[in-house]
Amino acid sequence: MTKVIAVIDIGKTNKKILLFDEEFDVVYRNATRFDEISDDDGFPCDDIESIENWIQNEIIRIQEEGDYSIKAINFSTHGASLIYLDENGNRVTPLYNYLKPLDVKTYHEFYETNGGEEEFSRKTASPAYGMLNTGLQILKLKKEKPEFWSKVVSILHYPQYLSYLFTKQITADFTSVGAHTATWDFDNMEYHKWVLDSKLNLPIPQNGKEAIITTFNGQEIAIGKGLHDSSSSIIPLLENEKNKNKEFILLSTGTWIIAMNPFSKESLTQHQLKNNCLCFMTPEKQQIKSSMQFLGKIHEVYLSALSTYYKEDINKHLHLQVNKNLCQELIHENSRVFLSEGIDDNFEAQPNLLAYYVNYETAYYQLVFEISKKVINGIKLISDKNSSIKDVYISGGFNKNLIFITFLKLLKSDIRINISDCKNESALGAALMMKSYL
């Protein structure tokens, strides 16, 4: 029977379970999707009951089939999602969607009480993102749904709730509380004063390598506390490079394109904050200076618009040859067509803009040029003043996009692009945290 670590990897779209053996190779993978349901306001949200039933049933099925011996379980999930529990440990609310509207302006008094929006956002490394700030989600529930809030005894981030399903223990980890929650004070590396003043009773974060030994379905298993997926995705690189004394920046690409610099020693500045920068944390409480942009989503919606407008297959971009001359022409022209000059807030395609281009190729190249330019700006923003970091690793969907990579090299010739051959980075990061239990 093969000894394995099981990782539950929960994205907005795909929900996966992966089994890692002693070499940290994936020996089993199963993925599924769940239709969204509606929350109490009629807004789409994840079907948390179906997800938690699927997770537990999958673990039981693997145990009973007998091919694998599960020594540890850990969890990697998207951020900005909370579970509220009552005194009996039952869920009080649905799993609210982080895309649900939250008007930051209505929290003006909160920001002013805590030093003003700019300084508070800098101190907590949390741009005023609305529902993406879980601290504001808590305030929203307290303010707008007192009938729910009156029942709340414990508050867990999504990864820790999945851990709770197995351990029934209330926990927190640094990667989750450090992910633009507006609850963590990065200057003092502890919960912000407002959390204590509000008596929220949030659990104290603990090192991500420490598991809870529990018995599940008659078998003793080490249960990890779970990790925020973006922070988890950098762990394999940190583990791989730590003995080489080599610093790097990771471009984690998907719906979000996130540039992460775990070697920045400088505090977040107002200028960085105003330009989509923030900080994550490693499981060991180390700051990760990051630039977070919703560029993958913009790429996705324009692929659909390009396909419809030019009557081409949705995946035509995958078959385009790299045209370096066209790349250089677009860089020289330096036009802005599809994206805003500052922070993008329109994530719908504008098909009328495609009328400027005679064919699919030139329109697509212009889109990727603008995305690449923003990514390079993000890399520059999170680099310390005297930084000599040259190595940039690309993981996720864009690491196969040669047009994107070509633009990056032309826009910043002093960087070395490394394609991360690591797959399932977030899940692998979560598995590596449990290696002492395998």
KEKENU-569330 format. One record per residue: x, y, z of N, C-alpha, C in turn; residue in three letters. Coordinates in steps of 0.05 Angstrom, whole numbers, padded with zeros to 5 digits, always signed. Layout:
N
XYZXYZXYZAla...
% end
This chain:
438
+00017-00024+00000+00000+00000+00000+00018+00025+00000Met+00013+00043-00019+00030+00067-00022+00022+00088-00001Thr+00042+00098+00014+00037+00119+00033+00035+00146+00018Lys+00014+00162+00024+00009+00187+00009+00001+00209+00028Val+00004+00233+00017-00008+00257+00029-00031+00265+00010Ile-00055+00269+00021-00078+00278+00005-00080+00308+00007Ala-00084+00321-00015-00089+00350-00015-00115+00356-00029Val-00132+00371-00015-00157+00381-00026-00151+00409-00037Ile-00153+00412-00063-00146+00437-00076-00171+00450-00088Asp-00181+00471-00076-00207+00483-00083-00203+00509-00097Ile-00209+00510-00123-00209+00535-00138-00237+00544-00142Gly-00240+00568-00154-00267+00578-00159-00282+00560-00178Lys-00268+00547-00197-00281+00530-00217-00278+00501-00211Thr-00253+00492-00209-00247+00463-00205-00241+00457-00176Asn-00253+00435-00167-00247+00424-00141-00232+00398-00144Lys-00209+00395-00132-00192+00372-00138-00182+00359-00112Lys-00178+00333-00115-00163+00318-00094-00139+00305-00108Ile-00116+00309-00096-00091+00297-00107-00077+00282-00085Leu-00065+00259-00093-00049+00243-00075-00020+00245-00083Leu-00003+00252-00064+00026+00254-00069+00040+00232-00054Phe+00058+00218-00068+00073+00196-00056+00098+00207-00042Asp+00116+00190-00033+00140+00198-00018+00159+00214-00035Glu+00158+00213-00061+00174+00229-00079+00160+00255-00087Glu+00137+00259-00076+00119+00282-00082+00111+00283-00111Phe+00108+00259-00122+00095+00256-00149+00065+00251-00144Asp+00049+00261-00163+00020+00256-00161+00014+00228-00171Val+00003+00212-00153-00003+00184-00161-00033+00180-00165Val-00049+00201-00158-00078+00199-00162-00089+00228-00163Tyr-00108+00232-00181-00120+00258-00183-00149+00255-00191Arg-00166+00269-00178-00195+00270-00186-00205+00298-00184Asn-00218+00307-00205-00228+00335-00205-00258+00335-00212Ala-00271+00354-00201-00300+00357-00206-00308+00386-00205Thr-00332+00392-00213-00343+00419-00212-00371+00417-00199Arg-00379+00438-00186-00405+00440-00174-00420+00464-00184Phe-00445+00460-00190-00461+00483-00198-00464+00502-00174Asp-00463+00528-00180-00467+00547-00159-00496+00547-00150Glu-00500+00555-00125-00527+00559-00114-00530+00589-00108Ile-00551+00597-00096-00556+00625-00088-00554+00628-00058Ser-00542+00651-00049-00541+00656-00021-00568+00668-00012Asp-00569+00678+00012-00594+00688+00023-00603+00714+00010Asp-00585+00727-00006-00593+00751-00021-00598+00745-00050Asp-00596+00719-00058-00600+00712-00086-00575+00714-00103Gly-00551+00720-00090-00527+00722-00106-00513+00695-00108Phe-00501+00689-00131-00489+00662-00135-00466+00658-00114Pro-00465+00633-00105-00444+00625-00086-00438+00596-00089Cys-00415+00587-00078-00408+00559-00079-00427+00542-00061Asp-00433+00518-00070-00450+00499-00055-00432+00485-00035Asp-00428+00498-00012-00409+00488+00007-00417+00461+00019Ile-00442+00456+00022-00451+00431+00033-00443+00408+00014Glu-00448+00411-00012-00440+00391-00031-00410+00387-00032Ser-00395+00409-00030-00366+00408-00031-00355+00392-00007Ile-00365+00399+00017-00355+00385+00041-00362+00356+00041Glu-00386+00349+00031-00394+00321+00029-00376+00306+00010Asn-00370+00319-00013-00352+00307-00033-00324+00301-00022Trp-00314+00321-00007-00287+00318+00005-00286+00293+00023Ile-00304+00292+00042-00304+00270+00061-00309+00243+00048Gln-00328+00243+00029-00333+00218+00015-00310+00208-00002Asn-00295+00227-00013-00271+00220-00029-00250+00207-00011Glu-00245+00219+00012-00225+00208+00031-00234+00180+00040Ile-00259+00177+00047-00269+00151+00056-00266+00130+00033Ile-00273+00138+00009-00271+00119-00014-00242+00110-00018Arg-00223+00129-00017-00195+00122-00021-00185+00103+00001Ile-00194+00109+00026-00187+00092+00048-00197+00063+00044Gln-00222+00061+00036-00235+00035+00034-00226+00019+00010Glu-00217+00033-00012-00207+00018-00035-00180+00005-00029Glu-00165+00017-00011-00141+00003+00000-00116+00005-00017Gly-00115+00020-00038-00091+00023-00054-00071+00042-00042Asp-00081+00061-00026-00065+00082-00015-00070+00085+00015Tyr-00048+00090+00030-00050+00095+00059-00047+00125+00063Ser-00068+00139+00070-00067+00168+00074-00055+00174+00101Ile-00030+00186+00100-00016+00193+00125-00022+00221+00134Lys-00029+00238+00115-00034+00266+00122-00054+00278+00101Ala-00068+00298+00109-00086+00313+00091-00081+00342+00095Ile-00079+00357+00073-00078+00386+00075-00096+00399+00054Asn-00099+00425+00055-00119+00439+00040-00107+00464+00028Phe-00115+00470+00003-00108+00494-00011-00133+00505-00024Ser-00140+00530-00017-00165+00541-00028-00160+00570-00036Thr-00179+00580-00053-00178+00609-00059-00183+00625-00034His-00174+00650-00035-00177+00667-00011-00204+00681-00010Gly-00205+00701+00008-00228+00719+00010-00254+00705+00015Ala-00253+00683+00031-00277+00667+00036-00277+00658+00065Ser-00299+00663+00078-00301+00657+00107-00324+00639+00113Leu-00321+00624+00134-00343+00607+00145-00347+00616+00174Ile-00372+00621+00181-00380+00630+00208-00394+00606+00222Tyr-00385+00600+00246-00396+00577+00261-00410+00586+00286Leu-00431+00572+00294-00446+00578+00318-00434+00562+00341Asp-00447+00563+00364-00436+00551+00389-00434+00520+00386Glu-00450+00509+00368-00449+00480+00364-00431+00472+00341Asn-00417+00491+00329-00398+00485+00308-00411+00482+00281Gly-00436+00492+00278-00450+00490+00253-00448+00517+00237Asn-00448+00514+00211-00447+00538+00194-00471+00556+00199Arg-00466+00582+00200-00487+00602+00205-00497+00613+00178Val-00479+00617+00159-00486+00631+00134-00477+00613+00110Thr-00486+00621+00086-00474+00608+00062-00444+00617+00060Pro-00430+00605+00041-00402+00613+00035-00404+00636+00015Leu-00404+00660+00025-00409+00684+00008-00387+00687-00013Tyr-00395+00695-00036-00378+00698-00060-00362+00724-00058Asn-00336+00722-00062-00319+00747-00060-00324+00767-00082Tyr-00340+00758-00103-00347+00777-00124-00373+00792-00118Leu-00385+00786-00096-00409+00800-00088-00403+00829-00082Lys-00421+00847-00090-00415+00876-00086-00413+00884-00057Pro-00394+00901-00051-00391+00913-00025-00380+00941-00030Leu-00396+00961-00022-00388+00989-00027-00369+00998-00005Asp-00344+01001-00012-00324+01009+00007-00330+01037+00020Val-00344+01054+00004-00350+01081+00014-00367+01080+00039Lys-00383+01059+00042-00400+01058+00066-00384+01051+00091Thr-00358+01045+00088-00341+01039+00111-00321+01061+00116Tyr-00328+01085+00107-00311+01109+00110-00305+01113+00139His-00324+01111+00156-00320+01116+00185-00300+01096+00197Glu-00303+01071+00188-00284+01050+00198-00256+01057+00190Phe-00252+01065+00165-00225+01072+00156-00214+01096+00171Tyr-00231+01116+00175-00222+01141+00188-00214+01135+00217Glu-00229+01118+00230-00224+01111+00258-00196+01097+00260Thr-00188+01084+00239-00163+01068+00239-00141+01081+00223Asn-00141+01108+00222-00118+01122+00209-00123+01131+00181Gly-00147+01127+00170-00153+01135+00143-00148+01112+00124Gly-00162+01112+00101-00161+01089+00083-00133+01084+00073Glu-00118+01104+00065-00091+01100+00054-00072+01087+00073Glu-00071+01098+00097-00052+01088+00117-00061+01060+00127Glu-00087+01057+00132-00097+01031+00141-00091+01010+00120Phe-00096+01016+00095-00091+00997+00073-00062+00990+00071Ser-00045+01010+00075-00016+01005+00074-00007+00987+00097Arg-00017+00994+00121-00008+00979+00145-00017+00950+00144Lys-00041+00945+00132-00052+00918+00131-00045+00905+00104Thr-00031+00919+00087-00024+00909+00060-00048+00899+00045Ala-00070+00914+00048-00096+00906+00037-00109+00930+00023Ser-00105+00932-00003-00120+00953-00018-00150+00950-00012Pro-00164+00973-00013-00193+00973-00007-00208+00958-00029Ala-00209+00932-00027-00220+00915-00048-00249+00906-00043Tyr-00261+00916-00022-00288+00907-00016-00289+00879-00005Gly-00305+00861-00019-00308+00834-00009-00282+00818-00009Met-00262+00827-00025-00237+00813-00025-00222+00817+00002Leu-00231+00837+00017-00220+00841+00045-00238+00826+00064Asn-00230+00803+00074-00248+00788+00091-00256+00803+00117Thr-00238+00821+00126-00245+00838+00149-00270+00854+00144Gly-00273+00865+00119-00297+00880+00112-00321+00861+00109Leu-00316+00837+00101-00338+00817+00100-00350+00814+00128Gln-00332+00812+00148-00341+00809+00176-00358+00833+00184Ile-00348+00857+00178-00362+00881+00186-00389+00883+00172Leu-00390+00874+00147-00415+00874+00131-00436+00856+00144Lys-00427+00832+00151-00446+00814+00164-00456+00825+00190Leu-00438+00836+00206-00445+00847+00232-00465+00870+00229Lys-00461+00887+00208-00477+00910+00204-00504+00904+00191Lys-00504+00886+00171-00528+00882+00154-00544+00858+00162Glu-00533+00839+00176-00548+00814+00183-00544+00807+00212Lys-00555+00824+00230-00551+00819+00259-00563+00792+00267Pro-00583+00783+00253-00596+00757+00260-00576+00734+00256Glu-00557+00737+00237-00536+00717+00234-00513+00723+00253Phe-00506+00748+00255-00482+00755+00271-00486+00747+00300Trp-00510+00749+00310-00515+00742+00338-00509+00713+00345Ser-00508+00696+00324-00503+00668+00328-00473+00660+00325Lys-00457+00679+00314-00430+00673+00307-00412+00671+00332Val-00399+00648+00335-00380+00644+00357-00351+00642+00346Val-00348+00630+00322-00321+00626+00311-00321+00634+00281Ser-00299+00645+00272-00296+00653+00244-00271+00639+00233Ile-00274+00625+00210-00252+00611+00198-00249+00619+00169Leu-00224+00621+00160-00220+00623+00131-00225+00596+00118His-00231+00596+00093-00239+00572+00078-00220+00548+00083Tyr-00194+00551+00080-00176+00527+00084-00179+00515+00112Pro-00181+00533+00132-00183+00524+00159-00210+00511+00165Gln-00231+00519+00151-00257+00506+00154-00255+00477+00144Tyr-00242+00473+00121-00240+00446+00111-00224+00429+00130Leu-00203+00440+00142-00188+00426+00163-00206+00419+00187Ser-00223+00439+00194-00241+00436+00217-00261+00412+00213Tyr-00268+00407+00188-00286+00385+00182-00275+00358+00193Leu-00248+00356+00194-00235+00332+00203-00227+00333+00232Phe-00219+00357+00242-00208+00359+00269-00227+00370+00289Thr-00246+00386+00280-00265+00401+00298-00249+00421+00316Lys-00226+00430+00306-00210+00450+00320-00210+00476+00305Gln-00212+00498+00319-00212+00525+00307-00183+00534+00304Ile-00174+00539+00279-00147+00546+00274-00145+00569+00254Thr-00121+00580+00251-00115+00600+00231-00086+00595+00221Ala-00080+00604+00197-00053+00603+00187-00045+00629+00175Asp-00019+00634+00174-00008+00660+00165-00015+00666+00136Phe-00016+00646+00119-00021+00651+00090-00050+00662+00086Thr-00068+00653+00102-00096+00662+00099-00101+00689+00111Ser-00091+00694+00136-00096+00720+00148-00079+00742+00135Val-00058+00733+00121-00041+00753+00108-00049+00760+00079Gly-00071+00748+00070-00079+00751+00042-00100+00773+00039Ala-00092+00798+00039-00109+00822+00035-00135+00820+00052His-00132+00812+00077-00156+00810+00094-00164+00835+00109Thr-00145+00855+00110-00149+00879+00126-00151+00873+00156Ala-00141+00850+00164-00141+00844+00193-00113+00842+00204Thr-00093+00841+00187-00065+00836+00196-00048+00861+00194Trp-00034+00868+00215-00017+00891+00216+00011+00882+00208Asp+00019+00889+00183+00045+00881+00173+00068+00896+00185Phe+00063+00919+00196+00084+00934+00210+00093+00920+00235Asp+00074+00908+00250+00080+00895+00275+00077+00865+00274Asn+00069+00855+00251+00065+00826+00246+00048+00813+00268Met+00024+00824+00271+00003+00814+00289-00024+00824+00279Glu-00045+00813+00291-00071+00824+00284-00073+00854+00289Tyr-00087+00868+00271-00090+00897+00274-00106+00903+00299His-00101+00926+00310-00115+00934+00335-00145+00933+00333Lys-00156+00939+00309-00185+00939+00307-00198+00912+00311Trp-00183+00891+00304-00192+00863+00309-00195+00858+00339Val-00175+00867+00354-00176+00863+00383-00197+00881+00395Leu-00199+00906+00386-00219+00925+00397-00247+00915+00392Asp-00251+00901+00369-00278+00892+00362-00284+00865+00375Ser-00265+00854+00390-00269+00828+00404-00278+00806+00384Lys-00265+00805+00361-00273+00785+00341-00265+00757+00349Leu-00245+00755+00367-00237+00729+00376-00227+00711+00354Asn-00212+00723+00335-00201+00707+00313-00178+00689+00324Leu-00176+00665+00314-00154+00647+00324-00127+00657+00317Pro-00107+00653+00334-00080+00661+00329-00068+00643+00308Ile-00056+00655+00287-00044+00638+00265-00021+00622+00276Pro-00017+00598+00265+00005+00581+00273+00020+00571+00248Gln+00045+00561+00253+00062+00552+00231+00048+00530+00215Asn+00050+00533+00188+00036+00515+00170+00046+00486+00170Gly+00069+00481+00182+00081+00454+00182+00071+00437+00205Lys+00055+00450+00223+00046+00435+00247+00018+00424+00241Glu+00015+00398+00243-00011+00385+00238-00025+00377+00263Ala-00050+00370+00261-00065+00359+00283-00071+00330+00278Ile-00063+00313+00296-00067+00284+00292-00095+00277+00301Ile-00110+00265+00283-00137+00258+00289-00144+00230+00277Thr-00166+00219+00285-00175+00194+00274-00200+00199+00256Thr-00198+00190+00231-00220+00194+00212-00226+00167+00199Phe-00250+00159+00201-00259+00133+00190-00241+00110+00200Asn-00234+00112+00226-00219+00090+00238-00189+00091+00234Gly-00179+00112+00219-00150+00113+00213-00138+00139+00224Gln-00114+00137+00236-00101+00160+00247-00088+00176+00224Glu-00094+00201+00222-00084+00218+00200-00075+00245+00211Ile-00053+00256+00201-00044+00283+00208-00059+00303+00190Ala-00073+00322+00202-00090+00341+00187-00077+00368+00188Ile-00070+00379+00165-00058+00405+00163-00079+00427+00167Gly-00070+00451+00172-00088+00473+00177-00098+00487+00151Lys-00085+00479+00128-00094+00491+00103-00079+00516+00096Gly-00079+00524+00070-00064+00547+00060-00080+00562+00039Leu-00075+00588+00038-00085+00604+00016-00070+00596-00010His-00085+00592-00032-00073+00579-00055-00050+00595-00067Asp-00052+00622-00069-00031+00637-00082-00005+00635-00065Ser-00008+00637-00039+00016+00635-00022+00027+00606-00023Ser+00010+00587-00025+00019+00559-00026+00035+00554-00052Ser+00028+00568-00073+00040+00562-00099+00070+00569-00100Ser+00079+00586-00082+00107+00594-00082+00124+00575-00065Ile+00112+00559-00049+00127+00541-00031+00145+00522-00046Ile+00136+00508-00067+00155+00490-00081+00180+00503-00090Pro+00178+00528-00101+00202+00542-00110+00219+00550-00087Leu+00207+00559-00065+00223+00567-00041+00238+00542-00030Leu+00225+00519-00030+00237+00495-00020+00260+00486-00039Glu+00256+00489-00065+00275+00481-00085+00300+00499-00086Asn+00296+00525-00081+00317+00544-00085+00331+00552-00059Glu+00321+00543-00036+00331+00554-00010+00361+00548-00005Lys+00371+00526-00017+00399+00519-00013+00417+00530-00034Asn+00406+00545-00054+00421+00555-00076+00428+00585-00073Lys+00417+00596-00052+00422+00625-00046+00414+00642-00071Asn+00393+00634-00084+00384+00649-00108+00356+00661-00103Lys+00355+00687-00108+00329+00701-00104+00314+00702-00131Glu+00288+00703-00129+00272+00702-00153+00245+00716-00149Phe+00231+00721-00170+00203+00730-00170+00186+00708-00184Ile+00164+00702-00173+00146+00682-00185+00122+00697-00197Leu+00117+00691-00223+00092+00700-00236+00072+00676-00235Leu+00053+00679-00218+00032+00658-00216+00009+00668-00234Ser+00004+00652-00255-00015+00662-00276-00039+00644-00278Thr-00062+00657-00280-00087+00644-00283-00108+00665-00286Gly-00130+00663-00272-00150+00684-00272-00138+00710-00262Thr-00122+00708-00241-00105+00730-00232-00077+00726-00242Trp-00062+00747-00248-00034+00745-00253-00021+00759-00229Ile-00007+00743-00213+00005+00754-00188+00035+00751-00189Ile+00049+00773-00187+00078+00773-00185+00085+00773-00156Ala+00101+00754-00147+00107+00751-00119+00137+00752-00114Met+00145+00769-00095+00173+00772-00087+00176+00766-00057Asn+00184+00741-00050+00187+00735-00021+00213+00745-00009Pro+00229+00759-00025+00255+00769-00016+00256+00799-00011Phe+00233+00812-00014+00232+00841-00010+00235+00846+00020Ser+00253+00865+00027+00257+00872+00055+00243+00899+00062Lys+00234+00912+00041+00222+00939+00046+00192+00937+00052Glu+00182+00955+00069+00154+00956+00075+00138+00966+00051Ser+00113+00958+00050+00095+00967+00028+00092+00998+00030Leu+00094+01011+00007+00091+01040+00006+00063+01048-00005Thr+00056+01073+00000+00031+01083-00011+00030+01081-00041Gln+00053+01087-00054+00055+01086-00083+00049+01058-00093His+00061+01038-00080+00057+01010-00088+00028+01002-00084Gln+00017+01010-00061-00010+01004-00054-00030+01014-00075Leu-00025+01039-00084-00043+01051-00104-00041+01039-00131Lys-00020+01022-00135-00016+01009-00161-00019+00979-00159Asn-00039+00970-00144-00046+00942-00143-00026+00924-00129Asn-00009+00935-00111+00009+00919-00096-00002+00914-00068Cys+00007+00891-00057-00002+00884-00030+00019+00864-00020Leu+00014+00852+00003+00032+00831+00013+00016+00806+00020Cys+00028+00783+00014+00019+00758+00025+00038+00750+00047Phe+00034+00726+00058+00053+00715+00077+00059+00686+00071Met+00083+00677+00078+00090+00649+00076+00078+00635+00101Thr+00078+00609+00101+00068+00594+00125+00085+00600+00150Pro+00110+00610+00145+00127+00616+00168+00127+00645+00176Glu+00107+00661+00165+00103+00689+00173+00122+00708+00159Lys+00132+00701+00136+00149+00718+00121+00133+00734+00100Gln+00138+00760+00098+00125+00777+00079+00131+00769+00050Gln+00110+00769+00033+00114+00765+00004+00103+00789-00010Ile+00120+00808-00019+00111+00832-00033+00100+00823-00060Lys+00076+00832-00067+00062+00821-00090+00048+00843-00106Ser+00045+00838-00132+00029+00855-00149+00007+00836-00160Ser-00018+00843-00155-00041+00826-00161-00060+00839-00181Met-00062+00828-00205-00078+00840-00226-00097+00820-00239Gln-00121+00828-00245-00142+00810-00255-00139+00806-00285Phe-00114+00803-00295-00108+00804-00323-00116+00778-00337Leu-00114+00756-00323-00122+00730-00335-00152+00730-00342Gly-00168+00743-00326-00196+00746-00331-00201+00762-00356Lys-00186+00784-00359-00189+00801-00383-00181+00786-00408Ile-00159+00770-00406-00150+00753-00428-00173+00734-00436His-00185+00722-00416-00206+00702-00420-00230+00714-00435Glu-00240+00737-00426-00264+00749-00438-00258+00758-00467Val-00233+00767-00472-00227+00775-00499-00222+00751-00518Tyr-00214+00728-00507-00212+00705-00524-00239+00698-00536Leu-00260+00700-00520-00287+00695-00529-00296+00716-00550Ser-00290+00742-00544-00297+00763-00563-00282+00760-00589Ala-00256+00754-00588-00240+00750-00612-00251+00727-00629Leu-00258+00705-00616-00269+00682-00629-00295+00688-00644Ser-00312+00703-00631-00338+00711-00643-00334+00731-00666Thr-00318+00751-00661-00314+00773-00681-00301+00763-00707Tyr-00280+00746-00704-00265+00737-00727-00273+00710-00737Tyr-00294+00698-00723-00304+00672-00730-00282+00651-00730Lys-00267+00651-00709-00245+00633-00705-00250+00615-00681Glu-00235+00592-00680-00237+00575-00657-00228+00589-00631Asp-00241+00582-00609-00235+00596-00584-00205+00592-00576Ile-00193+00571-00585-00165+00565-00578-00145+00573-00600Asn-00153+00589-00619-00135+00597-00641-00109+00609-00630Lys-00111+00624-00608-00086+00637-00598-00064+00617-00591His-00072+00592-00585-00052+00572-00578-00036+00563-00602Leu-00045+00569-00626-00032+00559-00650-00018+00582-00666His-00019+00606-00655-00005+00628-00668+00025+00625-00665Leu+00040+00630-00687+00069+00630-00686+00079+00656-00674Gln+00102+00655-00661+00113+00680-00649+00123+00697-00672Val+00113+00722-00673+00121+00742-00693+00136+00764-00678Asn+00162+00761-00676+00178+00779-00660+00177+00808-00672Lys+00176+00809-00699+00174+00836-00712+00149+00851-00704Asn+00127+00836-00703+00101+00848-00695+00103+00857-00665Leu+00115+00840-00649+00119+00848-00620+00134+00874-00618Cys+00156+00876-00633+00172+00901-00632+00157+00925-00643Gln+00141+00921-00664+00125+00943-00675+00106+00954-00654Glu+00092+00935-00640+00072+00943-00620+00085+00957-00596Leu+00109+00947-00589+00123+00960-00567+00131+00989-00575Ile+00140+00992-00600+00148+01018-00610+00124+01037-00611His+00101+01027-00620+00077+01044-00622+00067+01051-00594Glu+00069+01031-00575+00061+01035-00547+00032+01046-00544Asn+00014+01034-00560-00014+01042-00559-00028+01029-00536Ser-00049+01042-00526-00066+01030-00506-00094+01028-00517Arg-00105+01004-00520-00131+01000-00532-00150+00986-00513Val-00142+00963-00503-00160+00945-00488-00160+00950-00458Phe-00138+00959-00447-00136+00961-00418-00135+00990-00409Leu-00142+00996-00384-00142+01023-00374-00113+01031-00368Ser-00109+01057-00364-00082+01066-00358-00074+01059-00330Glu-00093+01060-00311-00087+01053-00284-00096+01025-00277Gly-00110+01023-00254-00120+00997-00246-00145+00990-00261Ile-00146+00967-00273-00169+00959-00289-00193+00952-00271Asp-00216+00962-00278-00240+00955-00264-00263+00946-00282Asp-00257+00944-00308-00277+00934-00327-00267+00907-00338Asn-00281+00887-00330-00273+00860-00337-00292+00847-00358Phe-00304+00864-00373-00321+00855-00396-00306+00863-00422Glu-00309+00846-00442-00296+00852-00468-00312+00875-00482Ala-00297+00890-00498-00309+00912-00514-00305+00904-00543Gln-00323+00888-00555-00319+00877-00582-00315+00899-00603Pro-00327+00923-00598-00324+00945-00618-00295+00953-00622Asn-00278+00948-00602-00250+00956-00604-00235+00938-00625Leu-00246+00915-00630-00233+00897-00649-00235+00907-00678Leu-00253+00926-00682-00256+00938-00709-00230+00952-00719Ala-00213+00959-00700-00188+00972-00707-00168+00953-00721Tyr-00173+00927-00720-00153+00908-00729-00164+00891-00753Tyr-00147+00887-00772-00155+00873-00796-00156+00843-00792Val-00142+00833-00772-00143+00804-00768-00140+00797-00739Asn-00145+00772-00733-00144+00761-00706-00116+00765-00694Tyr-00096+00759-00709-00068+00759-00699-00060+00786-00688Glu-00065+00807-00703-00056+00834-00693-00072+00843-00669Thr-00098+00836-00668-00114+00843-00645-00105+00828-00620Ala-00099+00803-00624-00090+00787-00601-00063+00796-00591Tyr-00045+00802-00609-00018+00811-00601-00020+00838-00586Tyr-00038+00855-00594-00042+00881-00580-00052+00876-00551Gln-00071+00857-00549-00081+00850-00522-00059+00840-00504Leu-00043+00821-00514-00022+00809-00498+00000+00829-00492Val+00006+00847-00511+00025+00868-00506+00017+00885-00481Phe-00009+00893-00481-00018+00909-00459-00018+00894-00432Glu-00025+00868-00433-00024+00852-00409+00005+00849-00399Ile+00024+00844-00418+00052+00841-00412+00064+00866-00400Ser+00056+00889-00411+00066+00914-00401+00058+00918-00372Lys+00033+00911-00365+00024+00914-00338+00039+00895-00319Lys+00044+00871-00329+00059+00851-00313+00087+00861-00307Val+00101+00872-00327+00128+00883-00323+00127+00906-00303Ile+00107+00923-00305+00105+00945-00286+00101+00934-00258Asn+00085+00912-00256+00081+00899-00230+00107+00888-00218Gly+00123+00876-00235+00149+00865-00226+00167+00887-00216Ile+00168+00909-00231+00185+00932-00223+00176+00943-00196Lys+00149+00944-00192+00138+00956-00168+00145+00940-00143Leu+00147+00913-00145+00152+00897-00121+00182+00891-00118Ile+00199+00903-00134+00227+00899-00131+00239+00921-00113Ser+00255+00913-00094+00267+00933-00076+00285+00952-00091Asp+00291+00974-00079+00306+00996-00093+00332+00986-00105Lys+00347+00971-00089+00373+00962-00099+00373+00932-00105Asn+00350+00922-00113+00347+00894-00119+00363+00885-00144Ser+00374+00861-00142+00389+00851-00165+00376+00825-00175Ser+00350+00821-00168+00336+00797-00177+00333+00796-00207Ile+00342+00775-00219+00341+00772-00248+00322+00749-00257Lys+00319+00729-00239+00304+00706-00247+00274+00709-00242Asp+00258+00704-00262+00229+00705-00260+00218+00678-00269Val+00205+00665-00251+00192+00639-00257+00163+00644-00264Tyr+00153+00630-00284+00125+00632-00292+00111+00605-00288Ile+00090+00606-00272+00074+00582-00267+00046+00587-00276Ser+00031+00566-00281+00003+00569-00289-00001+00571-00319Gly-00025+00579-00327-00033+00578-00355-00016+00593-00374Gly-00005+00616-00366+00010+00633-00385+00039+00623-00389Phe+00048+00602-00375+00075+00594-00379+00079+00579-00405Asn+00057+00574-00420+00059+00561-00446+00053+00582-00468Lys+00048+00607-00460+00041+00627-00480+00067+00641-00489Asn+00078+00632-00512+00103+00642-00521+00102+00671-00530Leu+00079+00681-00538+00076+00709-00545+00079+00726-00520Ile+00066+00719-00499+00068+00732-00473+00097+00732-00464Phe+00111+00710-00465+00138+00707-00456+00157+00725-00473Ile+00152+00725-00499+00168+00742-00517+00165+00772-00510Thr+00141+00780-00505+00136+00808-00497+00151+00815-00471Phe+00150+00797-00452+00163+00801-00426+00193+00806-00430Leu+00206+00788-00447+00234+00790-00452+00242+00816-00466Lys+00225+00825-00485+00230+00849-00500+00226+00874-00483Leu+00206+00873-00465+00200+00896-00448+00220+00900-00425Leu+00232+00877-00416+00252+00879-00395+00274+00859-00400Lys+00293+00868-00416+00314+00849-00426+00333+00838-00405Ser+00333+00851-00381+00353+00842-00361+00342+00819-00344Asp+00318+00809-00349+00308+00787-00333+00312+00760-00348Ile+00315+00739-00332+00316+00712-00343+00289+00698-00337Arg+00276+00691-00359+00250+00677-00356+00255+00647-00352Ile+00244+00637-00331+00245+00608-00325+00217+00597-00325Asn+00212+00576-00340+00186+00564-00340+00185+00543-00318Ile+00168+00547-00299+00166+00528-00277+00154+00502-00288Ser+00170+00480-00285+00160+00454-00294+00143+00440-00272Asp+00139+00455-00251+00123+00445-00229+00093+00447-00236Cys+00079+00425-00232+00050+00425-00237+00035+00424-00211Lys+00011+00434-00211-00006+00434-00187+00009+00447-00163Asn+00020+00471-00169+00037+00485-00149+00024+00488-00122Glu-00001+00497-00122-00014+00503-00097-00018+00477-00081Ser-00026+00456-00095-00030+00430-00081-00003+00419-00071Ala+00018+00421-00088+00044+00412-00080+00055+00427-00056Leu+00051+00454-00056+00059+00470-00033+00046+00460-00007Gly+00020+00454-00009+00006+00444+00015+00016+00416+00023Ala+00023+00400+00003+00034+00373+00010+00061+00375+00023Ala+00078+00393+00013+00105+00396+00024+00104+00404+00054Leu+00083+00419+00061+00081+00427+00090+00076+00402+00108Met+00068+00380+00096+00061+00356+00112+00082+00334+00109Met+00106+00340+00098+00124+00319+00091+00136+00305+00116Lys+00136+00318+00138+00147+00304+00162+00128+00283+00173Ser+00103+00283+00163+00084+00263+00172+00081+00239+00153Tyr+00096+00240+00131+00093+00219+00111+00110+00194+00118Leu
% end
